[in-house]
Amino acid sequence: MTHKKVIIIGGGVIGLGIGWQLAKAGAAVTIYDQSEVGRAASWAAAGMLAPLAEAHSEEPELLKLGCQSLERYSQWVTDLEADTQMSVGYRVEGTLIVGLEPDDTHQLRHLYDAQRNLQLDVNWLTGREARDIESALSPRVTAAIHCASDYQVDNRLMVTALQRAYQQHGGVVRGNSVVERVVIEDGIAIGVQTRDGFQNADTVILSAGCWSAEMAGIPEAIIPPVRPVKGQMLALQMEEGIVINSVIRTVRARYPTSVYLVPRTDGRLIVGATSEEMGFDTRLTVGGVFELLRGAWEAVPGVYELPILETWAGLRPGSRDNAPILGKTTVENLIYATGHYRNGILLTPITAYEIAKLVLTGETSEIILPFQLDRFLK
């Protein structure tokens, strides 16, 4: 048990997950969030746990981190659901990546070859074999990659569960509470300044997503290079005869937006997402929604008949190399856990476990060593 006093700036799944682990260990933890806790990127996400589908040969360390986090997900979910007595919608039906035209198939084959070179557990399917798994797929689907071990979780349920578990272990939440600056004296973070005054801490953790670079008080040389990347999304209501169980992702060589369709246990079908460098603009656009609907309809024609339940846009926190920034900084007692970009939900367990371990022991594990801020400072 520890008696450390920890302040976490940012109450998304990363901040809540770290807070839950630290509070369980006996730390006195307070989370500050400038808006409602968990209602930014964590709420806007699709909840895919897809290190294989999103694997890139030029990002071996990130792939390894994602796979290690996925390996821990089952235990993470078991512990979280036991603490809260609620489901977080963890599903293991896998992912299908599909192509609809010869150019798509060529691009799909290139992806498959790269995945196989990385020794990933993926399988090549014909269009007919893909439709045997998901009958609602278009007859135009020519080929697919099956990633059987890419899963999903309902991110909104996980937000709710994490906040509940965190508070059950004594964690304090300060929603709609702006941290004006991190207070640093003689190279040591000693707390934060809020509208209610100075709050001291033994450790300050910055996990404010795409707002991390806006945090005042941090020396200019170590401001985390994190930017907002806009993603427009929508939710449909599946109906009898138009139901899918796997996550479906498209590869479209001729279109600017590839889409994914993520089925939820409650019958919702999440469709996403654009990827736009538009600063902090969260407005929906006709073009963005059109591209999503067109992509979804081409892959699963039956969506044409489905009602639209919700539309929204979120801001992913993208770092300069689109990998997370984790661990110590040159300011003593200031720790970063930000910049998770498209993988925030996937990387929540490994980030929470390893950052909590760092706070409690002072040791940076080899798992997160490649993701420290110093990779940008060399």
PLY file of the C-alpha trace (Angstrom):
ply
format ascii 1.0
element vertex 378
property float x
property float y
property float z
element edge 377
property int vertex1
property int vertex2
end_header
0.00 0.00 0.00
1.11 3.55 -0.66
0.16 6.93 0.72
1.24 8.95 -2.30
-0.87 11.94 -3.26
-1.43 11.95 -7.01
-3.15 14.47 -9.26
-4.22 13.35 -12.73
-5.06 16.02 -15.32
-7.62 14.53 -17.71
-10.45 12.13 -16.97
-10.74 9.99 -20.08
-10.18 6.24 -20.04
-6.43 6.76 -19.66
-6.72 9.03 -16.63
-9.51 6.96 -15.09
-7.65 3.71 -15.71
-4.46 4.98 -14.09
-6.49 6.45 -11.24
-8.29 3.15 -10.65
-5.03 1.22 -10.41
-3.43 3.79 -8.09
-6.49 4.11 -5.86
-6.61 0.32 -5.51
-3.00 0.48 -4.32
-3.93 3.01 -1.61
-2.83 6.26 -3.24
-4.84 9.44 -2.66
-5.84 10.29 -6.22
-7.73 13.28 -7.61
-8.68 13.58 -11.27
-9.31 17.02 -12.75
-11.12 17.40 -16.07
-12.01 20.65 -17.81
-15.41 19.23 -18.81
-17.50 16.21 -17.85
-15.27 13.24 -17.03
-14.91 10.74 -19.86
-17.00 12.66 -22.37
-14.31 13.68 -24.88
-12.28 11.29 -27.08
-13.09 8.30 -24.84
-16.83 8.80 -25.37
-16.46 9.46 -29.10
-14.40 6.33 -29.84
-15.61 3.11 -31.47
-13.98 0.77 -28.95
-12.08 -1.41 -31.42
-9.23 -3.47 -30.00
-7.47 -3.96 -33.29
-3.67 -4.04 -33.23
-3.62 -6.51 -36.15
-6.00 -4.60 -38.41
-4.10 -1.36 -37.84
-0.60 -2.87 -37.95
2.06 -1.03 -39.94
5.49 -2.43 -40.65
7.12 0.91 -39.83
5.64 0.89 -36.31
6.92 -2.37 -34.74
7.15 -0.98 -31.20
3.58 0.35 -31.33
2.30 -2.99 -32.67
4.08 -4.79 -29.84
2.57 -2.42 -27.27
-0.92 -2.90 -28.74
-0.62 -6.69 -28.76
0.62 -6.72 -25.16
-2.28 -4.53 -24.10
-4.74 -6.79 -25.91
-3.28 -9.80 -24.08
-4.12 -8.09 -20.79
-7.63 -7.08 -21.81
-9.41 -10.21 -20.64
-8.06 -9.83 -17.08
-8.69 -6.07 -17.21
-12.34 -6.65 -18.11
-12.73 -9.40 -15.50
-11.38 -7.15 -12.75
-13.36 -4.11 -13.88
-16.65 -5.97 -14.17
-16.06 -7.62 -10.79
-15.43 -4.23 -9.18
-18.51 -2.62 -10.73
-20.96 -5.48 -11.31
-21.63 -4.19 -14.83
-20.76 -5.30 -18.34
-18.40 -3.28 -20.52
-19.47 -4.99 -23.77
-16.27 -6.96 -24.34
-16.70 -8.99 -27.55
-14.37 -11.42 -29.33
-15.97 -12.02 -32.74
-12.94 -10.66 -34.60
-12.49 -8.25 -37.51
-13.01 -8.57 -41.26
-11.10 -6.17 -43.53
-12.86 -6.20 -46.90
-12.25 -4.94 -50.42
-14.90 -4.39 -53.09
-13.01 -3.77 -56.33
-9.83 -5.10 -58.01
-7.84 -2.05 -56.83
-9.08 -2.67 -53.29
-8.03 -6.31 -53.49
-4.55 -5.28 -54.60
-4.26 -2.93 -51.63
-5.74 -5.58 -49.34
-3.16 -8.13 -50.54
-0.38 -5.65 -49.83
-1.71 -5.22 -46.27
-2.02 -8.99 -45.83
1.56 -9.57 -46.98
2.79 -6.93 -44.53
0.80 -8.55 -41.71
2.19 -11.99 -42.55
5.73 -10.58 -42.66
5.08 -9.37 -39.11
4.00 -12.95 -38.26
0.50 -11.84 -37.31
-2.36 -14.31 -36.96
-4.46 -13.31 -39.99
-6.16 -15.29 -42.75
-6.97 -14.49 -46.39
-10.59 -15.11 -47.40
-12.46 -15.04 -50.68
-15.54 -12.89 -50.90
-17.74 -15.96 -50.47
-15.83 -17.05 -47.36
-16.23 -13.58 -45.89
-19.99 -13.70 -46.55
-20.12 -17.07 -44.81
-19.02 -15.21 -41.68
-21.14 -12.08 -42.26
-24.04 -12.70 -44.62
-24.95 -8.99 -44.75
-21.75 -8.18 -46.66
-22.16 -6.92 -50.21
-21.93 -9.44 -53.06
-19.32 -7.03 -54.44
-16.86 -7.98 -51.69
-14.06 -9.70 -53.60
-11.71 -10.65 -50.76
-11.11 -10.11 -47.05
-8.58 -10.46 -44.28
-9.87 -12.14 -41.13
-8.26 -10.93 -37.90
-9.85 -13.39 -35.49
-8.10 -12.00 -32.42
-9.00 -8.33 -32.91
-11.80 -7.66 -30.46
-13.91 -4.75 -29.20
-15.27 -3.18 -26.04
-18.11 -0.69 -25.57
-16.03 2.38 -24.77
-18.93 4.30 -23.22
-19.70 1.45 -20.86
-16.00 1.27 -20.00
-15.93 4.99 -19.18
-18.86 4.52 -16.80
-17.33 1.41 -15.23
-13.90 2.98 -14.77
-15.32 6.03 -13.04
-17.41 3.81 -10.77
-14.49 1.51 -9.93
-12.13 4.44 -9.37
-14.53 6.17 -6.98
-15.33 2.93 -5.14
-11.64 2.75 -4.22
-11.64 6.30 -2.89
-10.66 8.21 -6.00
-11.88 11.80 -6.21
-13.31 13.30 -9.40
-13.29 17.03 -10.13
-15.29 17.39 -13.34
-15.75 20.77 -15.05
-12.68 21.92 -13.11
-9.92 23.61 -15.07
-6.29 23.12 -14.09
-4.81 26.53 -14.82
-1.20 25.39 -14.67
1.20 22.79 -13.37
3.22 24.25 -10.51
6.95 23.53 -10.78
9.61 24.63 -8.31
13.34 23.96 -8.77
12.61 21.45 -11.51
10.09 19.51 -9.41
6.32 19.33 -10.01
4.70 20.05 -6.63
1.05 20.28 -7.64
-1.39 22.26 -9.75
-3.12 25.62 -9.64
-6.89 25.49 -10.04
-9.62 28.09 -9.72
-9.97 26.91 -6.13
-6.31 27.54 -5.38
-3.09 25.54 -5.22
-3.40 21.76 -4.85
-0.23 19.97 -3.80
0.77 16.50 -4.98
3.64 14.05 -4.83
3.08 13.20 -8.50
1.31 15.00 -11.33
0.18 12.94 -14.33
-0.76 14.72 -17.56
-3.35 12.68 -19.48
-5.36 15.48 -21.04
-5.56 14.02 -24.54
-5.39 16.53 -27.37
-5.40 19.39 -24.83
-2.12 18.21 -23.27
-0.03 20.67 -25.27
-2.21 23.53 -24.01
-1.31 22.96 -20.35
0.34 26.02 -18.82
3.28 25.90 -16.47
5.19 23.19 -18.35
8.61 24.27 -19.69
8.45 24.94 -23.42
11.16 22.36 -24.14
8.99 19.50 -22.85
5.52 20.55 -24.01
4.12 17.26 -25.40
3.76 17.42 -29.20
0.09 16.40 -29.24
-2.51 17.74 -31.65
-6.25 17.14 -32.19
-7.25 14.92 -35.13
-10.97 15.17 -35.85
-13.07 12.07 -36.44
-16.73 12.26 -37.53
-18.92 9.27 -36.65
-22.50 8.08 -36.50
-24.60 5.31 -34.96
-27.31 3.29 -36.71
-29.90 0.93 -35.26
-29.58 -2.64 -36.56
-32.84 -4.39 -37.36
-33.93 -7.93 -38.12
-32.28 -9.18 -41.29
-29.58 -6.50 -41.17
-27.37 -7.60 -38.30
-23.60 -8.06 -38.20
-21.48 -9.52 -35.40
-17.88 -8.95 -36.48
-16.18 -5.61 -36.80
-16.01 -4.78 -40.52
-13.38 -2.47 -41.98
-13.12 -1.43 -45.61
-10.10 -0.85 -47.81
-11.04 1.57 -50.59
-8.21 2.48 -52.95
-10.16 5.19 -54.82
-11.90 6.95 -51.94
-10.46 9.27 -49.28
-12.18 7.56 -46.35
-12.13 3.89 -45.41
-14.84 3.06 -42.90
-15.42 0.64 -40.09
-18.68 -0.78 -38.76
-18.72 -1.85 -35.12
-21.77 -3.77 -33.83
-22.87 -3.26 -30.24
-24.66 -5.74 -28.02
-27.55 -3.26 -27.62
-28.18 -3.28 -31.39
-26.36 -0.08 -32.29
-23.99 -0.10 -35.25
-21.16 2.43 -34.97
-19.87 3.79 -38.28
-16.64 5.75 -38.43
-14.50 7.62 -38.92
-13.01 10.51 -40.82
-9.47 11.67 -40.02
-9.13 15.44 -40.36
-6.50 17.96 -39.31
-8.97 20.70 -38.36
-7.69 21.88 -35.00
-10.30 21.84 -32.27
-13.25 22.07 -34.71
-15.84 19.40 -33.85
-18.53 20.42 -36.35
-20.07 17.72 -38.52
-19.82 18.24 -42.27
-21.94 17.02 -45.18
-18.84 15.60 -46.88
-17.69 13.71 -43.81
-21.05 12.12 -43.08
-21.58 11.34 -46.79
-18.26 9.48 -47.03
-19.14 7.41 -43.95
-22.60 6.52 -45.21
-21.35 5.70 -48.70
-18.60 3.47 -47.34
-20.97 1.67 -44.97
-23.58 1.15 -47.71
-21.03 -0.22 -50.18
-19.81 -2.80 -47.67
-23.21 -3.66 -46.14
-26.00 -2.53 -48.52
-28.70 -3.23 -45.96
-27.67 -0.21 -43.88
-29.65 1.87 -46.41
-32.80 0.92 -44.50
-31.48 1.54 -40.98
-32.42 4.54 -38.83
-29.72 6.97 -37.74
-29.55 7.24 -33.95
-26.73 9.70 -33.39
-23.99 11.69 -35.08
-20.92 13.19 -33.43
-17.30 14.18 -33.85
-14.38 13.55 -31.51
-10.80 14.74 -31.29
-8.10 12.08 -31.19
-4.85 13.07 -29.46
-2.18 12.52 -32.10
1.50 12.88 -31.26
4.15 13.80 -33.81
4.69 10.12 -34.65
1.13 9.04 -33.72
2.40 6.85 -30.86
1.65 7.55 -27.20
3.89 9.60 -24.91
4.36 7.65 -21.70
6.51 8.02 -18.62
8.87 10.42 -16.90
9.85 13.88 -18.07
12.84 16.05 -17.25
10.67 17.65 -14.55
10.78 15.46 -11.48
7.38 14.00 -10.45
5.73 15.05 -13.74
4.59 12.04 -15.75
2.97 11.94 -19.20
0.29 9.53 -20.41
-1.03 11.14 -23.56
-0.95 11.09 -27.37
-2.66 7.73 -27.85
-4.21 8.83 -31.19
-6.38 6.01 -32.61
-5.45 3.48 -29.93
-6.60 5.00 -26.66
-9.15 2.31 -25.84
-6.82 -0.51 -26.90
-3.90 0.86 -24.88
-5.85 1.68 -21.72
-4.88 -1.47 -19.75
-1.16 -1.41 -20.52
-0.97 2.35 -19.94
-2.82 2.11 -16.63
-0.79 -0.82 -15.34
2.59 0.56 -16.38
2.07 4.20 -15.37
0.68 3.09 -11.99
3.74 0.87 -11.56
6.00 3.81 -12.44
4.31 6.05 -9.86
4.46 3.41 -7.14
8.00 2.11 -7.74
9.78 4.81 -9.72
10.72 2.20 -12.31
10.05 2.58 -16.04
9.38 -0.83 -17.56
10.93 -1.89 -20.85
7.41 -2.06 -22.28
6.92 1.71 -22.26
10.58 2.73 -22.53
10.36 3.40 -26.31
7.43 5.79 -25.77
9.02 8.33 -23.46
9.02 12.00 -24.36
12.80 11.99 -24.84
12.41 10.39 -28.28
11.34 13.86 -29.50
14.13 15.68 -27.65
17.14 13.82 -29.06
0 1
1 2
2 3
3 4
4 5
5 6
6 7
7 8
8 9
9 10
10 11
11 12
12 13
13 14
14 15
15 16
16 17
17 18
18 19
19 20
20 21
21 22
22 23
23 24
24 25
25 26
26 27
27 28
28 29
29 30
30 31
31 32
32 33
33 34
34 35
35 36
36 37
37 38
38 39
39 40
40 41
41 42
42 43
43 44
44 45
45 46
46 47
47 48
48 49
49 50
50 51
51 52
52 53
53 54
54 55
55 56
56 57
57 58
58 59
59 60
60 61
61 62
62 63
63 64
64 65
65 66
66 67
67 68
68 69
69 70
70 71
71 72
72 73
73 74
74 75
75 76
76 77
77 78
78 79
79 80
80 81
81 82
82 83
83 84
84 85
85 86
86 87
87 88
88 89
89 90
90 91
91 92
92 93
93 94
94 95
95 96
96 97
97 98
98 99
99 100
100 101
101 102
102 103
103 104
104 105
105 106
106 107
107 108
108 109
109 110
110 111
111 112
112 113
113 114
114 115
115 116
116 117
117 118
118 119
119 120
120 121
121 122
122 123
123 124
124 125
125 126
126 127
127 128
128 129
129 130
130 131
131 132
132 133
133 134
134 135
135 136
136 137
137 138
138 139
139 140
140 141
141 142
142 143
143 144
144 145
145 146
146 147
147 148
148 149
149 150
150 151
151 152
152 153
153 154
154 155
155 156
156 157
157 158
158 159
159 160
160 161
161 162
162 163
163 164
164 165
165 166
166 167
167 168
168 169
169 170
170 171
171 172
172 173
173 174
174 175
175 176
176 177
177 178
178 179
179 180
180 181
181 182
182 183
183 184
184 185
185 186
186 187
187 188
188 189
189 190
190 191
191 192
192 193
193 194
194 195
195 196
196 197
197 198
198 199
199 200
200 201
201 202
202 203
203 204
204 205
205 206
206 207
207 208
208 209
209 210
210 211
211 212
212 213
213 214
214 215
215 216
216 217
217 218
218 219
219 220
220 221
221 222
222 223
223 224
224 225
225 226
226 227
227 228
228 229
229 230
230 231
231 232
232 233
233 234
234 235
235 236
236 237
237 238
238 239
239 240
240 241
241 242
242 243
243 244
244 245
245 246
246 247
247 248
248 249
249 250
250 251
251 252
252 253
253 254
254 255
255 256
256 257
257 258
258 259
259 260
260 261
261 262
262 263
263 264
264 265
265 266
266 267
267 268
268 269
269 270
270 271
271 272
272 273
273 274
274 275
275 276
276 277
277 278
278 279
279 280
280 281
281 282
282 283
283 284
284 285
285 286
286 287
287 288
288 289
289 290
290 291
291 292
292 293
293 294
294 295
295 296
296 297
297 298
298 299
299 300
300 301
301 302
302 303
303 304
304 305
305 306
306 307
307 308
308 309
309 310
310 311
311 312
312 313
313 314
314 315
315 316
316 317
317 318
318 319
319 320
320 321
321 322
322 323
323 324
324 325
325 326
326 327
327 328
328 329
329 330
330 331
331 332
332 333
333 334
334 335
335 336
336 337
337 338
338 339
339 340
340 341
341 342
342 343
343 344
344 345
345 346
346 347
347 348
348 349
349 350
350 351
351 352
352 353
353 354
354 355
355 356
356 357
357 358
358 359
359 360
360 361
361 362
362 363
363 364
364 365
365 366
366 367
367 368
368 369
369 370
370 371
371 372
372 373
373 374
374 375
375 376
376 377
